[in-house]
């Protein structure tokens, strides 16, 4: 596994950790330490559902996650989608309209998913 991670780090500028919460922290720390020897500026994108914000902060800090991926497809309404964006994007981002363009994209995706599920 170490060789695989080192190969990824030499071939790509970033990697994605799918279900990072199910990987023991010490394992992820070890592997990412090896990857960062090869590529010190490695971007780490992770899907993380640790249960609480506090637990997620532990993962982020110990593993060195740069970007979190959130599943937005499960939002069944625009209100639920907006609530999720507000929760994870922060009040300042949401209120100042910095995510309006992204929000519109999510709404379009949500509409298409809703149409397909009918």
N, C-alpha and C positions, 0 to 999 in steps of 0.2 A: 504494500500500500504506500509506503514511503516513496518508493521509486516512481509510482504512478503520480503521486502528488507533485513530486519534483519535476516530472515531465510536463505536467500541466502548467506549472509555474514558469517553465522555460518557454512554453509554446504560446501562452496566453497572458494578457495583462490583468485578467481577473478570473475568479472562479465563483461558482454558486454552490452553497451548501444547502442541499434540500433536506428539510426536516432536521435542522441543526439541533433542535431541542432533544432529539433522540440519540445524539452522539454524546458519549461522556465527554465532559469538558476537557479532561486531561488528554484524551485522545486527539481532540480537535486542536488543542494547544500544541501538542507535539508535532502533528502533521503540518499545521500552518507555520510553525517555527522553521521547519525544514523547507517549506515552500518559500518563505521569505528570505532564506539564505540565497536561494536562486534568484528571486525577484523581490527585492526589498519594498517596492511600491505596489505589490500585488493588491488588487481591489477584491475585497471579500463581500459578496452579496449572499445574504442568508434568508431562508424561510425559517422563521422562528416563532413558535407558539409555546412559550414556557409557562403560561398560565397567569402570571402577574407581571406587571411592569418592572417590579424589583428584580424578579428572576431573570427577565430579559436583559436588564442592565448588567447583571452579573455575566451572562453569556457574552454580551457585546464587549464588555471591558476585558474579560479574560481571554477571549478568542481573538478579539481585534476585528470585529465585524464593522464594515464601512457603510453598508446599505442593507436595510430590511425589506423583504418582499412580503406584501400582505395580499391575501386572496380576497378580491373584491367581487368575484362572481357570485358569492353567496348572498349578497345584498339583494333583497327582493323588491325594494322600493328605492326611489331616489332619496327619500328621507333617511333610510337606513345607510345608504351609501354616503350621504353627507355626514352622518353621525360618525361613521368609521373614518372618513377623511379628517374630520375635526379631531377625533380622539387621537389618531396617530400623527396627524400633520401639525397639530398645535393650533391654539386659538389665534395667534398672531398671523400665521400663514393663511388660515381660513378667512378671518375677518378682513384682512388687507387685500384679498382677492388675488394673491400670488398664484393660487392654484386654479383659477377660473378655467384656463385652457385645459388643464388636465382633468378637471371635474367634468367639463363638457365631453371629453373623450370617454370618460368612464360612463357618463349618462348614455352616450351613444352605444357603447358596448352593452350596458345594462338593458337598453331597449331591445337590442338584437337578441340577447339571451332570453329575455322575457318573451319575445315573439316566437322564438324557437321552442320554448317550453310549453306553448299553448297547444 
